[in-house]
Amino acid sequence: MLIDFHCHVYMADFDADRPAVLARARSAGLCALIAVGYDLPSSRQAIGLAEQESDVYACVAIHPHHAADLTPAALAQLEALASHPKAIGIGEIGLDYYRNLSPREAQEDAFRAQLRLARNACRAFGIDLGGGNA
């Protein structure tokens, strides 16, 4: 069983041939694809594609490059996206101190907020990951 755990096939680059790309992936033996968001618009697109394709699922997130955009309102929107039945994870998240496209403090705050979101999503499924300081 093969799963593509990280793709962006929802992007405009694939608009012209998305059905063919998905067909080739299936023909190659992929049984599922995980479309990964990196900001609110791409997270919405990932969910949208997942709604259209039975074997596509979504991860939603604010990437460290966009961490400065994670306002309380944006976090609430991300939380709503994460509750979608086809959303299976929170990501791409983390810290990127190499490119530093968002201030370190914003990256750290966004990372912690999204870790809390992931922990709460797990708890909604009856999975307790413990306390932690995130």
Phi, psi and omega in degrees: 000122181248136178229131171275108186276359182200101176220162179233041185292352175282345186294157182301334178303336183257003183303321185287331186222025182305313179301322180290321178299314179295321179296319178295321178298316179294319179296330179281356177106004178288131178260347178201154175230140178251109178275124189251125175272155180231354173204180183297312180300316181290328176295320176296319179296319179298316177297317180301316178294320179298326177294330183274335187238123185296334183257013177248134178236170185229147164244141183238146183184172168243112180295153179306330179297334182251016186302327181294344179274355184276081175276169174304321179294319178294321178296321177296320177295318178297319178298319178296318178297320182294338180275357179296142181301334180266000175276124184242003180187168175250119180169146024264120177232171178146205179231136177231089180271359178283308181272331178050049179281346171230150179302147181305317181298319178296320178297315181295318178296316180295320179298312180298316181299319181285331172295318177298318178300316179296317179299317179294323177296320177298316180299326178298335178263008178082017179256119180256116180266007180089181184289280183075167182250010183292000000 
